Amino acid sequence: MKNFLLLIAIALGVLLPYGHEYVFLIRYFLMVLLFFSFLDISTNKEVIKQSHFVILGTIIFTPLLLFYLINQFNHTLAQTVFITAIAPTAIAAPVIISLKKGKVEYVMFSLLLNNIAVALLIPFLLPLVASSSKPVYVSDILFPVLVTISIPFILAQLTRFVLPKIWKFLVEWKDSSFYILVANIYIATSDASTYIREELTSNLTIVFLIAAVSALLCIFYFGLGWLIGGKNYRTEASQSLGQKNNAFTIWIALTFMSPLAALGPVFYVLFQNTYISYTLYRFNKKLNDE
């Protein structure tokens, strides 16, 4: 039953989207998830790989290239593609890799590198694509990310070195954090589903185009990440590039672009969560078969 919980959470989010009222909990649930992920993490310079910077380059240059190509035909779609593709690694990505028994340190470094770099670059890139005079302050994006990451990391390390008995107990219960992830996915999907219902206009063609492009971007990023990671880091690199921090790009789109542009990251939420659910199902099935 556990294998299907994420798909059930997505289905409930679409059919019974009452979770959108609790969107404020997503950040705190993520901090709890990160706390469990960081309990047994080790950091050193050997964690840093060349593929980390290839992933970052892909995140920065792909949206710019796609924007200038698509902008010749449809400005609204070009904006949406840009804001969907520029999203950095999701804060929950280390959690997923932890559930897959992968190298959390690899994804953690990608998370830090990509979020900081994108947060610093967006204020300079956004004026090139957005029809808005409102400034985007680095602190509006960078500070919340750093707080969300640093607090669970510090608490996890303090628990590890100051309270070793409690740390050992929590490590043994680490896999139980899966159910917090299920709750988060339900809330995120509920919010996306509600947004689509409330903001949907009569222009169905552009909405379907946005959905199709978001799906293609999702396939492209997860697939390319698998190739970038090589033999040793395929799953980790795929997760680092494919699982995106859509909460920030949705905010940016709504604040500095348009509600229609925000549909790109909203659809991406649905597609990436469906794919993640499938990969977790395959991983758990393989684990059980062994």
ZAFIVEX-446327 format. One record per residue: residue in one letter; x, y negated, z of N, C-alpha, C in turn. Coordinates in pm, whole numbers, padded with zeros to 5 digits, always signed. Example, Ala and Ser with C-alpha at 12.3 -4.5 7.8 and 13.67 -1.06 7.14 Angstrom:
<rs>
A+01319+00569+00780+01230+00450+00780+01320+00330+00780/S+01285+00225+00708+01367+00106+00714+01290-00003+00787/
</rs>
This chain:
<rs>
M+00083+00121+00000+00000+00000+00000+00086-00126+00000/K+00200-00118+00069+00289-00234+00080+00335-00282-00057/N+00353-00186-00151+00401-00221-00283+00306-00312-00359/F+00176-00305-00327+00076-00381-00401+00031-00509-00329/L+00086-00533-00211+00039-00646-00131+00061-00781-00199/L+00174-00797-00269+00200-00924-00335+00102-00947-00449/L+00071-00843-00526-00028-00855-00634-00167-00883-00577/I-00198-00819-00464-00326-00844-00398-00333-00989-00349/A-00221-01039-00296-00216-01178-00249-00240-01276-00364/I-00183-01246-00482-00204-01331-00600-00350-01326-00643/A-00406-01206-00647-00546-01191-00688-00640-01265-00593/L-00615-01254-00463-00697-01324-00365-00680-01475-00377/G-00559-01519-00409-00535-01661-00427-00612-01719-00543/V-00632-01638-00647-00709-01682-00764-00859-01674-00738/L-00904-01565-00677-01047-01542-00658-01102-01611-00533/L-01021-01617-00428-01064-01678-00301-00958-01779-00256/P-00953-01893-00323-00843-01989-00300-00859-02078-00178/Y-00903-02019-00066-00920-02100+00054-00787-02134+00120/G-00683-02066+00078-00552-02090+00136-00492-02224+00101/H-00550-02295+00003-00493-02424-00037-00500-02527+00075/E-00589-02503+00173-00600-02594+00286-00481-02580+00383/Y-00401-02476+00364-00291-02449+00456-00155-02459+00386/V-00150-02540+00280-00025-02557+00206+00087-02609+00296/F+00052-02688+00396+00154-02745+00486+00231-02636+00560/L+00175-02513+00567+00242-02404+00638+00353-02340+00556/I+00350-02360+00424+00446-02294+00337+00590-02322+00379/R+00618-02447+00404+00755-02483+00441+00799-02415+00570/Y+00709-02408+00669+00745-02347+00798+00757-02196+00787/F+00670-02134+00707+00683-01991+00682+00816-01959+00613/L+00855-02046+00518+00982-02026+00449+01099-02035+00546/M+01089-02125+00641+01197-02140+00740+01209-02014+00826/V+01095-01952+00858+01098-01826+00933+01160-01716+00848/L+01120-01710+00720+01175-01610+00629+01326-01627+00613/L+01369-01752+00600+01511-01779+00586+01588-01741+00713/F+01527-01765+00826+01590-01728+00954+01623-01579+00956/F+01529-01495+00915+01553-01351+00911+01659-01316+00807/S+01655-01387+00693+01753-01360+00587+01895-01395+00630/F+01909-01499+00713+02040-01548+00754+02097-01475+00875/L+02020-01385+00935+02066-01320+01057+02196-01245+01037/D+02210-01174+00925+02332-01096+00904+02410-01143+00782/I+02399-01272+00752+02472-01328+00638+02615-01363+00680/S+02709-01345+00587+02847-01386+00611+02889-01477+00496/T+02961-01584+00529+02999-01680+00426+03151-01694+00419/N+03204-01694+00298+03345-01720+00274+03362-01761+00128/K+03481-01812+00095+03505-01864-00039+03498-01756-00147/E+03512-01630-00106+03504-01521-00202+03363-01503-00258/V+03264-01561-00190+03126-01553-00235+03108-01630-00366/I+03185-01737-00384+03170-01825-00500+03223-01755-00626/K+03135-01745-00727+03170-01681-00854+03151-01778-00970/Q+03216-01750-01080+03203-01833-01200+03059-01837-01248/S+02988-01727-01230+02848-01719-01275+02759-01820-01204/H+02796-01862-01083+02719-01964-01011+02712-02093-01093/F+02822-02129-01154+02829-02256-01228+02768-02242-01367/V+02768-02120-01419+02698-02095-01545+02547-02110-01523/I+02498-02060-01411+02357-02073-01375+02320-02221-01359/L+02404-02295-01289+02378-02438-01270+02375-02511-01404/G+02471-02483-01490+02473-02546-01622+02349-02515-01703/T+02300-02392-01691+02178-02352-01761+02058-02431-01710/I+02050-02448-01578+01938-02522-01518+01939-02669-01562/I+02056-02726-01580+02066-02868-01615+02046-02893-01764/F+02112-02814-01849+02113-02844-01991+01994-02786-02069/T+01939-02675-02022+01823-02616-02092+01703-02710-02097/P+01662-02771-01984+01547-02863-01990+01571-02984-02078/L+01694-03037-02079+01724-03152-02164+01715-03115-02312/L+01770-03000-02348+01766-02954-02486+01622-02930-02531/L+01544-02861-02447+01405-02831-02482+01322-02959-02493/F+01349-03054-02404+01274-03179-02409+01294-03251-02542/Y+01419-03265-02583+01447-03340-02706+01399-03266-02831/L+01392-03135-02825+01341-03058-02938+01188-03070-02947/I+01121-03051-02834+00974-03051-02832+00917-03191-02841/N+00990-03290-02792+00942-03428-02790+00915-03482-02930/Q+00975-03423-03031+00951-03466-03169+00811-03431-03215/F+00748-03336-03145+00615-03291-03186+00506-03325-03083/N+00540-03314-02953+00438-03337-02850+00507-03387-02723/H+00487-03516-02690+00555-03577-02575+00508-03517-02443/T+00378-03494-02429+00323-03439-02305+00378-03300-02277/L+00379-03216-02379+00432-03080-02363+00581-03085-02333/A+00653-03177-02396+00797-03190-02372+00824-03227-02227/Q+00746-03320-02172+00761-03358-02032+00738-03239-01939/T+00632-03164-01971+00598-03049-01888+00706-02943-01891/V+00760-02916-02009+00867-02817-02022+00990-02863-01944/F+01023-02990-01953+01139-03043-01880+01124-03022-01730/I+01012-03064-01675+00994-03059-01530+00981-02916-01480/T+00933-02825-01565+00925-02684-01528+01063-02620-01529/A+01142-02652-01632+01272-02588-01650+01380-02641-01557/I+01366-02765-01507+01470-02827-01426+01466-02781-01280/A+01362-02708-01241+01349-02665-01101+01468-02580-01059/P+01527-02608-00942+01642-02530-00893+01596-02398-00830/T+01691-02327-00774+01661-02198-00710+01563-02215-00594/A+01467-02126-00586+01366-02132-00480+01427-02102-00344/I+01375-02168-00243+01422-02145-00106+01395-02000-00063/A+01292-01940-00123+01257-01802-00087+01341-01698-00161/A+01426-01739-00256+01505-01643-00334+01593-01552-00248/P+01663-01606-00146+01742-01517-00061+01655-01414+00012/V+01531-01451+00041+01439-01359+00108+01411-01238+00018/I+01383-01265-00110+01354-01158-00204+01474-01066-00219/I+01593-01125-00232+01715-01044-00246+01740-00963-00120/S+01708-01020-00006+01722-00947+00120+01629-00825+00121/L+01506-00842+00072+01412-00730+00065+01458-00623-00033/K+01536-00665-00134+01589-00571-00232+01726-00515-00190/K+01768-00551-00068+01897-00505-00015+02014-00551-00102/G+02002-00671-00160+02107-00726-00246+02202-00815-00169/K+02286-00886-00241+02389-00973-00181+02328-01112-00155/V+02281-01132-00035+02214-01256+00002+02309-01375-00010/E+02436-01352+00019+02535-01461+00016+02544-01524-00124/Y+02537-01440-00226+02545-01490-00365+02430-01586-00394/V+02309-01544-00358+02190-01625-00384+02189-01749-00295/M+02240-01735-00173+02246-01849-00082+02333-01960-00139/F+02447-01923-00196+02533-02026-00254+02467-02090-00376/S+02400-02011-00457+02324-02066-00571+02216-02161-00522/L+02149-02122-00415+02043-02206-00358+02098-02342-00317/L+02208-02343-00246+02268-02469-00202+02319-02551-00320/L+02396-02488-00407+02457-02557-00520+02351-02617-00612/N+02251-02536-00650+02153-02580-00748+02058-02686-00693/N+02015-02669-00568+01923-02768-00510+01990-02903-00490/I+02114-02900-00442+02186-03027-00420+02214-03095-00554/A+02261-03018-00653+02294-03076-00783+02170-03133-00852/V+02061-03058-00852+01938-03106-00918+01882-03227-00846/A+01886-03224-00712+01836-03338-00635+01914-03465-00666/L+02044-03451-00689+02128-03567-00721+02109-03614-00865/L+02079-03522-00955+02070-03555-01097+01931-03604-01140/I+01826-03555-01076+01690-03590-01119+01665-03741-01122/P+01711-03817-01022+01688-03963-01029+01746-04027-01155/F+01850-03966-01211+01912-04022-01332+01851-03964-01459/L+01803-03840-01452+01747-03774-01570+01600-03810-01593/L+01527-03829-01483+01384-03851-01496+01347-03974-01579/P+01417-04087-01566+01383-04203-01651+01393-04175-01801/L+01469-04073-01839+01482-04038-01980+01357-03970-02035/V+01278-03910-01946+01163-03831-01993+01029-03882-01939/A+01031-03953-01828+00906-03995-01766+00870-04137-01807/S+00742-04159-01831+00692-04294-01864+00647-04362-01737/S+00744-04392-01653+00712-04450-01522+00826-04540-01476/S+00790-04646-01407+00891-04739-01355+00922-04713-01207/K+00852-04613-01148+00874-04582-01007+01009-04514-00988/P+01087-04560-00891+01217-04497-00868+01202-04363-00796/V+01292-04271-00825+01297-04143-00755+01420-04145-00666/Y+01400-04143-00536+01512-04150-00443+01567-04011-00414/V+01699-04002-00414+01764-03874-00388+01720-03817-00253/S+01708-03903-00154+01673-03858-00019+01535-03793-00013/D+01443-03835-00101+01308-03779-00101+01311-03630-00133/I+01410-03587-00212+01419-03447-00252+01527-03373-00173/L+01642-03437-00159+01757-03371-00097+01737-03346+00052/F+01688-03444+00125+01675-03431+00271+01583-03316+00313/P+01460-03305+00257+01373-03193+00295+01435-03056+00266/V+01508-03045+00155+01572-02918+00120+01678-02881+00223/L+01763-02978+00257+01871-02953+00352+01817-02917+00490/V+01711-02985+00533+01650-02955+00663+01592-02814+00664/T+01521-02779+00558+01456-02649+00549+01558-02536+00548/I+01673-02560+00491+01778-02458+00484+01862-02455+00611/S+01902-02572+00659+02001-02578+00767+01946-02532+00901/I+01822-02565+00934+01768-02528+01066+01764-02376+01084/P+01704-02298+00989+01705-02154+01008+01847-02094+01007/F+01935-02153+00927+02073-02101+00920+02143-02120+01054/I+02132-02239+01112+02196-02268+01241+02138-02181+01351/L+02005-02169+01354+01940-02087+01458+01979-01940+01446/A+01988-01891+01322+02026-01752+01301+02169-01725+01348/Q+02260-01819+01319+02400-01802+01361+02415-01815+01512/L+02337-01907+01571+02341-01921+01718+02291-01793+01785/T+02184-01737+01732+02130-01612+01786+02233-01500+01774/R+02301-01497+01662+02399-01391+01637+02515-01395+01735/F+02566-01514+01766+02686-01525+01849+02657-01552+01997/V+02541-01611+02026+02509-01645+02165+02418-01541+02229/L+02327-01483+02149+02231-01385+02201+02239-01256+02119/P+02349-01183+02130+02370-01064+02045+02264-00955+02060/K+02210-00937+02181+02108-00834+02201+01979-00869+02127/I+01940-00996+02137+01820-01041+02065+01846-01036+01915/W+01967-01072+01874+02003-01069+01731+01989-00927+01675/K+02039-00830+01750+02032-00690+01705+01887-00646+01691/F+01804-00685+01788+01661-00650+01783+01593-00712+01661/L+01624-00839+01633+01562-00909+01521+01607-00851+01386/V+01734-00811+01378+01785-00751+01254+01709-00623+01222/E+01678-00546+01325+01604-00421+01306+01462-00445+01256/W+01407-00562+01288+01271-00598+01246+01271-00689+01124/K+01385-00700+01060+01401-00793+00948+01302-00767+00835/D+01278-00642+00803+01190-00608+00691+01045-00649+00715/S+01009-00672+00840+00872-00714+00872+00842-00854+00821/S+00947-00929+00787+00927-01063+00733+00857-01059+00597/F+00849-00941+00538+00779-00923+00410+00636-00975+00419/Y+00572-00955+00533+00431-00994+00546+00414-01146+00553/I+00516-01215+00600+00514-01362+00596+00525-01407+00452/L+00606-01337+00374+00618-01368+00231+00484-01350+00161/V+00411-01244+00195+00278-01219+00136+00185-01336+00166/A+00186-01384+00291+00102-01497+00329+00139-01622+00251/N+00269-01644+00232+00315-01761+00158+00271-01757+00012/I+00280-01640-00049+00241-01626-00188+00090-01647-00204/Y+00012-01599-00108-00133-01623-00114-00163-01772-00108/I-00099-01843-00016-00124-01987-00001-00081-02062-00127/A+00038-02029-00181+00088-02097-00301-00001-02071-00421/T-00047-01947-00436-00135-01914-00548-00271-01981-00532/S-00320-01987-00410-00447-02057-00383-00438-02203-00422/D-00325-02264-00386-00306-02406-00419-00299-02427-00570/A-00227-02338-00638-00216-02348-00784-00352-02327-00850/S-00425-02228-00802-00557-02197-00858-00654-02313-00838/T-00653-02373-00721-00739-02487-00691-00704-02606-00779/Y-00574-02628-00795-00529-02741-00877-00576-02725-01021/I-00565-02606-01075-00608-02581-01213-00758-02606-01226/R-00835-02560-01130-00981-02578-01135-01019-02726-01129/E-00950-02801-01043-00988-02941-01021-00936-03034-01130/E-00819-03002-01187-00757-03094-01281-00776-03054-01428/L-00838-02939-01452-00857-02891-01589-00942-02990-01668/T-00895-03029-01784-00969-03121-01870-01027-03046-01988/S-01092-03120-02077-01152-03059-02195-01047-03020-02300/N-00925-03068-02282-00818-03037-02376-00758-02900-02343/L-00830-02795-02379-00787-02660-02345-00663-02617-02422/T-00644-02672-02541-00529-02633-02623-00397-02661-02553/I-00382-02782-02499-00258-02819-02432-00237-02737-02306/V-00347-02703-02238-00337-02621-02117-00285-02482-02151/F-00339-02423-02257-00292-02291-02299-00147-02296-02348/L-00109-02404-02414+00030-02421-02458+00124-02428-02338/I+00082-02504-02236+00163-02517-02115+00178-02382-02047/A+00068-02306-02040+00073-02172-01978+00166-02080-02056/A+00158-02084-02188+00241-01997-02273+00389-02033-02258/V+00419-02162-02261+00559-02206-02248+00614-02171-02110/S+00533-02186-02006+00577-02150-01870+00609-02002-01861/A+00527-01920-01925+00551-01775-01926+00681-01743-01998/L+00704-01808-02112+00827-01786-02189+00950-01831-02111/L+00938-01945-02041+01050-01993-01959+01082-01894-01847/C+00978-01839-01787+00995-01742-01679+01071-01619-01730/I+01029-01567-01846+01096-01451-01906+01240-01485-01941/F+01258-01603-02000+01391-01646-02044+01487-01658-01926/Y+01445-01723-01819+01535-01747-01706+01569-01618-01630/F+01470-01535-01604+01499-01410-01534+01588-01319-01620/G+01559-01315-01751+01638-01231-01841+01779-01281-01859/L+01795-01412-01879+01929-01469-01896+02011-01454-01768/G+01946-01472-01654+02016-01455-01527+02072-01314-01512/W+01995-01216-01559+02039-01076-01554+02168-01058-01634/L+02176-01124-01749+02296-01116-01834+02413-01193-01773/I+02385-01311-01717+02490-01394-01658+02555-01323-01539/G+02475-01251-01462+02527-01186-01341+02625-01074-01368/G+02623-01020-01489+02714-00911-01521+02681-00784-01443/K+02776-00694-01437+02754-00563-01375+02730-00571-01225/N+02798-00664-01158+02796-00667-01011+02685-00751-00950/Y+02634-00851-01026+02539-00946-00966+02416-00968-01053/R+02372-00865-01124+02259-00880-01215+02133-00926-01144/T+02095-00854-01040+01972-00887-00968+01982-01023-00900/E+02096-01050-00838+02115-01176-00766+02112-01297-00861/A+02181-01287-00973+02184-01398-01069+02047-01419-01134/S+01979-01309-01163+01844-01318-01220+01750-01391-01125/Q+01760-01357-00996+01675-01423-00896+01714-01569-00879/S+01843-01598-00882+01892-01735-00863+01847-01827-00975/L+01842-01775-01097+01804-01856-01212+01653-01854-01237/G+01591-01739-01213+01449-01723-01248+01351-01769-01142/Q+01381-01746-01015+01288-01785-00908+01311-01931-00873/K+01213-02016-00902+01233-02160-00896+01161-02228-00781/N+01219-02339-00740+01163-02421-00632+01057-02514-00692/N+00942-02458-00725+00837-02532-00795+00768-02638-00710/A+00776-02624-00578+00710-02722-00492+00764-02863-00517/F+00894-02874-00538+00954-03005-00560+00920-03061-00698/T+00921-02974-00799+00891-03024-00933+00743-03057-00950/I+00656-02988-00877+00514-03025-00878+00497-03164-00819/W+00567-03189-00708+00560-03322-00645+00613-03430-00739/I+00725-03403-00803+00784-03501-00895+00690-03529-01011/A+00630-03423-01067+00539-03439-01181+00417-03522-01142/L+00360-03493-01025+00241-03566-00981+00272-03711-00947/T+00390-03736-00896+00426-03870-00851+00476-03959-00964/F+00555-03902-01054+00623-03985-01153+00586-03954-01298/M+00503-03850-01321+00468-03815-01458+00316-03813-01473/S+00256-03694-01466+00111-03685-01480+00062-03552-01424/P-00067-03543-01386-00121-03416-01337-00108-03304-01439/L-00118-03339-01568-00105-03237-01672+00036-03180-01675/A+00136-03266-01655+00275-03219-01653+00299-03123-01537/A+00226-03143-01427+00242-03056-01310+00190-02916-01334/L+00109-02898-01438+00057-02764-01466+00168-02666-01502/G+00278-02716-01561+00389-02627-01596+00443-02553-01475/P+00489-02625-01371+00536-02558-01250+00426-02475-01182/V+00300-02521-01191+00190-02446-01130+00176-02309-01196/F+00175-02306-01328+00168-02178-01399+00291-02093-01371/Y+00407-02158-01360+00531-02085-01334+00522-02011-01200/V+00458-02075-01102+00437-02010-00971+00367-01876-00990/L+00261-01876-01070+00183-01754-01092+00266-01648-01163/F+00338-01688-01267+00415-01591-01345+00533-01534-01267/Q+00605-01621-01194+00722-01571-01121+00680-01481-01005/N+00569-01512-00940+00524-01428-00830+00475-01292-00880/T+00412-01291-00997+00369-01165-01056+00490-01079-01090/Y+00592-01141-01150+00714-01068-01186+00787-01017-01061/I+00798-01103-00960+00865-01064-00836+00792-00946-00770/S+00659-00952-00772+00579-00843-00716+00610-00712-00787/Y+00622-00719-00919+00650-00600-00999+00789-00545-00967/T+00889-00633-00956+01025-00586-00928+01035-00527-00786/L+00964-00586-00691+00964-00530-00556+00894-00394-00552/Y+00788-00382-00632+00717-00254-00642+00811-00147-00696/R+00885-00179-00802+00978-00083-00862+01090-00047-00765/F+01141-00147-00692+01249-00123-00597+01202-00031-00485/N+01085-00061-00429+01032+00021-00319+00997+00162-00363/K+00946+00173-00486+00912+00306-00541+01037+00389-00558/K+01143+00328-00610+01269+00397-00629+01328+00438-00495/L+01313+00350-00395+01364+00378-00261+01290+00496-00199/N+01157+00498-00217+01076+00606-00162+01103+00740-00231/D+01130+00733-00362+01158+00855-00439+01288+00920-00394/E+01381+00837-00352+01509+00888-00307+01498+00950-00168/
</rs>
